[in-house]
Amino acid sequence: MELLAEFLTSDFLGKSAWLWFLFLIMVGALLTFDLGVLHKHDRELGVGESLALSAFYIAIALVFGAWLWWSMGPTSGMEYFTGYALEKALSIDNVFVISLIFSYFAIPAKYQYRALLWGIVAVLVLRGIMIGLGAALVQQYEWVLYIFGAFLIATGIKMLFMGESEQQVSKNRIVRFLSRRVRVSAELHGSNFFVRKLDPETGKLARFATPLFLALVVINIADLVFAVDSVPAIFAITTDTYIVFTANIMAILGLRALYFALAAMVHRFEYLKYALAIVLVFIGAKIFWNQIVGKLDPAISLGVTLTLIAGGVVFSLWKTRRAATDEIASHGLTAALPSPVGKRHSTRPAGDD
């Protein structure tokens, strides 16, 4: 008992071990409740349920941030909320990529949520490793922050003035590598990531990965790529590893729930990328300001970040309102027309070529 008490009160990356333990228990409980109770059976998640579940995760994140504010002080609280808002906004880009991945592997909507939730486990490990390495670098070599700042400014400028290249999942090196090295079934097998079946080449039972597993792998690799932007961005806000990790994970937890609502209207956030580009430039410049002039008030950082992100969302929705109205009218007209006799849409997943 004394050893346990000593372990829980020991220092780990600048915070008591019990704080890390408590947060991981909370995340584990949320995932267990979500996957084991709310979504025990595979089914399609509707937009309304997606929004309600997302509101639940946002409420949890806000309560956790309020607790940080109360227990660690206003500075820590504002740094957490700034990092959470930034990570949440940056993660919206993930939605488009995830949607492409699911489409490429022909994953039905009823299996997508389970894949996204299991992906969080890998995200916890991958983000934890990246944040741990970042914290070690910053602690050992403070000048690394200048590299982070320059990288964020360059990334923001690139987002502002360069068009986005079209994502083609079929040309992804990981997809091609896995397709050559791993036995992959041509069809889905429910929500299973692996299945045992006869190998047509050997005539023996063998383990095959399903398209759902490949989608899960590619989604997590895509998340790792996006983390290259988001992790330096939040380290530019704070070097407190606990705040960096918790803000990242809380934002990602909520994104999985919000995916189904965002995927249907991601085109409405067309101009948000410009707001995010300005945020990245601002956060990168803040590093140089902090080191040369003096630490910028966290309240100013939070206010500027929230204002820019909110402005990008509102402006995007306003600029695309005409397209949204036309789309609703088009859907309404289509629904009113009689369906062609005898024509059915196949729900069978597309197999591999």
Secondary structure, DSSP 8 states (H G I E B T S, - for coil): -HHHHHHHHSEETTEEHHHHHHHHHHHHHHHHHIIIIITSS-----HHHHHHHHHHHHHHHHHHHHHHHHHH-HHHHHHHHHHHHHHHHHHHHHHHHHHHHHHHTT--HHHHHHHHHHHHHHHHHHHHHHHHHHHHHHHH-TTHHHHHHHHHHHHHHHHHHS------GGG-HHHHHHHHHS-B-SS--TT-SEEEEE-TTTSSEEEEE-HHHHHHHHHHHHHHHHHHHHHHHHHHH---HHHHHHHHHHHHHHHHHHHHHHHTTGGGGTTHHHHHHHHHHHHHHHHHHHHHT----HHHHHHHHHHHHHHHHHHHHHHTHHHHHHHHHHHHHHHHS---TT-----S-----
